[in-house]
Amino acid sequence: MLRVRRQPWWFLPAFCVLLGLGCLAAFWIGDDPTSGVISFLILALTGLGFAAFGRFDVVRGLRGDGRDEYWQRIDLTATALAGLVAIFLIIGMCFWEWAHGRDGTPYSQLGAITGVSYVVFVAVLRWRS
């Protein structure tokens, strides 16, 4: 049985701002402050949107403060589907790189890490249940 974990309403907006600051710092270090400011503004505005539109149940479900068993199931299914999309894209990008005579890095590394972590998580979850 999954336990429902609720986040405070401000968690996702604050996380967006923190992620924006991380992007700003990374771009600044990489000598591209303009892209850093643009990334920060996009993420800060996204966080502001999550804070401002909290009366909508989809936003509360995404933020975590409106989470119940229904939203927990939606979140788990959406996470699994997004993972499948990422896996298919990683495999496709590996094939593309290999077809063009390249070694496929970093896509092959991402695929290997994903496959190994899946096997480990299946084993751990089975052992815990």
RAWO-V989120 format. One record per backbone hydrogen bond with DSSP energy under -1.0 kcal/mol. CO is the residue of the C=O (numbers start at 1). NH is the residue of the N-H. If there is no record, write none. Layout:
co=CO nh=NH
co=CO nh=NH
This chain:
co=8 nh=11
co=10 nh=14
co=11 nh=15
co=12 nh=16
co=13 nh=17
co=14 nh=18
co=15 nh=19
co=16 nh=20
co=17 nh=21
co=18 nh=22
co=19 nh=23
co=20 nh=24
co=21 nh=25
co=22 nh=26
co=23 nh=27
co=24 nh=28
co=25 nh=29
co=26 nh=30
co=27 nh=32
co=28 nh=31
co=32 nh=36
co=33 nh=37
co=34 nh=38
co=35 nh=39
co=36 nh=40
co=37 nh=41
co=38 nh=42
co=39 nh=43
co=40 nh=44
co=41 nh=45
co=42 nh=46
co=43 nh=47
co=44 nh=48
co=45 nh=49
co=46 nh=50
co=47 nh=51
co=48 nh=52
co=49 nh=53
co=53 nh=56
co=56 nh=60
co=57 nh=61
co=58 nh=62
co=59 nh=63
co=60 nh=64
co=60 nh=66
co=64 nh=7
co=68 nh=72
co=69 nh=73
co=70 nh=74
co=71 nh=75
co=72 nh=76
co=73 nh=77
co=74 nh=78
co=75 nh=79
co=76 nh=80
co=77 nh=81
co=78 nh=82
co=79 nh=83
co=80 nh=84
co=81 nh=85
co=82 nh=86
co=83 nh=87
co=84 nh=88
co=85 nh=89
co=86 nh=90
co=87 nh=91
co=88 nh=92
co=89 nh=93
co=90 nh=94
co=91 nh=95
co=92 nh=96
co=93 nh=97
co=94 nh=98
co=95 nh=99
co=96 nh=100
co=97 nh=102
co=98 nh=101
co=104 nh=108
co=106 nh=110
co=107 nh=111
co=108 nh=112
co=109 nh=113
co=110 nh=114
co=111 nh=115
co=112 nh=116
co=113 nh=117
co=114 nh=118
co=115 nh=119
co=116 nh=120
co=117 nh=121
co=118 nh=122
co=119 nh=123
co=120 nh=124
co=121 nh=125
co=122 nh=126
co=123 nh=127
co=124 nh=128
co=125 nh=129
